[in-house]
Amino acid sequence: VQLQASGGGLVQAGGSLRLSCAASTRSFNSYVMGWFRQAPGKEREFVAGISRRGDSAVTADSVKGRFTISRENGKNTVSLQMNSLNPEDTAVYYCAADRKSPWQTTAKAMGATGNWNVWGQGTLVTVSS
């Protein structure tokens, strides 16, 4: 599978952006999908994940209530709606796919499965103050 992320850009604090990730696979619904981000000088962190059928999602505490992950299996896409953005959200955002792991119910567990082995190229989100 290959992943292509898009939708990043420059936005003012308080604004919104929607990231999208298109997957080239015939078995998209076999993958748990997720979004990660990496800010300058910081380690990559898990942001949100969504189950194979799209009926369950987890988000990191840092974005809970502001970011929403969704997927359309018929279109092989996963999206991240980001609202109330602040400068601390500035980062390169990556979509990722995990085919092996069972569904995890916490963001900490999902981010640490070690099975996120397919990555998109990243899209830069810059939030100005």
C-alpha positions as CSV (number, residue, x, y, z in Angstrom):
1,V,0.0,0.0,0.0
2,Q,1.1,3.6,-0.7
3,L,-0.2,6.6,1.1
4,Q,-0.5,10.2,-0.2
5,A,-1.2,12.9,2.3
6,S,-2.5,16.4,1.4
7,G,-4.2,19.4,2.8
8,G,-1.5,21.1,4.9
9,G,-0.8,24.8,4.8
10,L,-0.6,28.0,6.8
11,V,-3.5,29.0,9.0
12,Q,-4.0,31.5,11.8
13,A,-4.5,30.5,15.3
14,G,-8.2,29.5,15.9
15,G,-8.6,28.4,12.3
16,S,-9.3,25.0,10.8
17,L,-7.7,22.7,8.3
18,R,-8.6,19.3,6.8
19,L,-6.0,16.8,6.0
20,S,-6.6,13.9,3.6
21,C,-4.8,10.7,2.9
22,A,-5.4,8.5,-0.1
23,A,-4.4,4.9,-0.1
24,S,-3.5,2.8,-3.1
25,T,-4.7,-0.7,-2.1
26,R,-7.6,-3.0,-2.7
27,S,-7.7,-4.0,0.9
28,F,-8.0,-0.6,2.6
29,N,-10.4,-1.9,5.2
30,S,-7.8,-4.3,6.4
31,Y,-5.8,-1.4,7.9
32,V,-6.1,0.5,11.0
33,M,-5.3,4.1,9.9
34,G,-3.7,6.8,11.9
35,W,-2.3,10.3,11.9
36,F,1.0,11.2,13.5
37,R,2.9,14.5,13.7
38,Q,6.4,15.7,14.3
39,A,7.2,19.2,15.3
40,P,10.6,20.8,14.8
41,G,13.0,19.4,17.3
42,K,10.5,17.0,18.8
43,E,9.8,13.3,18.5
44,R,7.0,12.0,16.4
45,E,3.7,11.7,18.3
46,F,0.5,9.8,17.7
47,V,-2.5,12.1,17.0
48,A,-5.5,10.0,16.1
49,G,-6.4,6.5,14.9
50,I,-9.5,4.9,13.4
51,S,-10.6,1.3,13.2
52,R,-10.8,-0.8,10.1
53,R,-14.6,-0.3,9.7
54,G,-14.4,3.3,10.9
55,D,-16.7,2.7,13.8
56,S,-14.2,3.5,16.5
57,A,-11.6,6.2,16.9
58,V,-9.0,7.4,19.5
59,T,-7.3,10.7,19.7
60,A,-4.4,12.0,21.8
61,D,-5.3,14.1,24.8
62,S,-3.4,17.1,23.2
63,V,-6.0,17.3,20.4
64,K,-9.1,15.8,21.9
65,G,-12.2,17.8,21.2
66,R,-10.5,19.7,18.4
67,F,-9.4,17.0,15.9
68,T,-11.6,14.4,14.4
69,I,-10.4,11.4,12.3
70,S,-12.7,9.8,9.7
71,R,-12.4,7.4,6.8
72,E,-14.3,6.4,3.7
73,N,-13.5,2.8,2.8
74,G,-15.3,3.1,-0.5
75,K,-12.9,5.8,-1.5
76,N,-9.7,4.5,0.3
77,T,-9.3,7.8,2.2
78,V,-8.7,8.8,5.7
79,S,-9.1,12.4,6.9
80,L,-8.2,14.6,9.9
81,Q,-10.4,17.6,10.6
82,M,-8.5,20.0,12.7
83,N,-10.3,22.8,14.4
84,S,-9.3,25.5,16.9
85,L,-5.7,25.2,15.8
86,N,-3.0,26.8,17.9
87,P,0.8,27.3,17.2
88,E,1.6,24.2,19.2
89,D,-0.1,22.2,16.4
90,T,2.6,23.3,14.0
91,A,4.2,20.1,12.6
92,V,4.6,17.8,9.7
93,Y,1.6,15.5,9.7
94,Y,1.9,11.9,8.5
95,C,-0.8,9.4,7.8
96,A,0.1,5.8,8.5
97,A,-1.4,2.3,8.2
98,D,-1.3,-0.7,10.4
99,R,-2.5,-4.1,9.1
100,K,-1.4,-6.3,12.0
101,S,-2.5,-4.8,15.3
102,P,-5.8,-5.5,16.9
103,W,-7.8,-2.4,17.8
104,Q,-6.4,-0.5,20.7
105,T,-8.6,1.5,22.9
106,T,-6.2,4.1,24.1
107,A,-4.1,6.6,22.2
108,K,-1.0,5.5,24.1
109,A,-1.4,1.9,23.2
110,M,-2.3,2.7,19.6
111,G,0.8,4.9,19.1
112,A,3.1,2.2,20.5
113,T,2.0,-0.9,18.6
114,G,5.2,-0.9,16.5
115,N,3.2,-2.0,13.5
116,W,2.8,1.3,11.8
117,N,4.8,0.2,8.9
118,V,3.3,2.1,6.0
119,W,3.7,5.9,6.0
120,G,2.7,8.8,3.7
121,Q,5.2,11.5,2.8
122,G,4.0,14.1,5.3
123,T,2.2,17.4,4.9
124,L,3.2,20.5,6.7
125,V,0.8,22.4,8.9
126,T,1.9,25.8,10.2
127,V,-0.2,27.7,12.6
128,S,0.6,31.4,13.1
129,S,-0.2,33.3,16.3
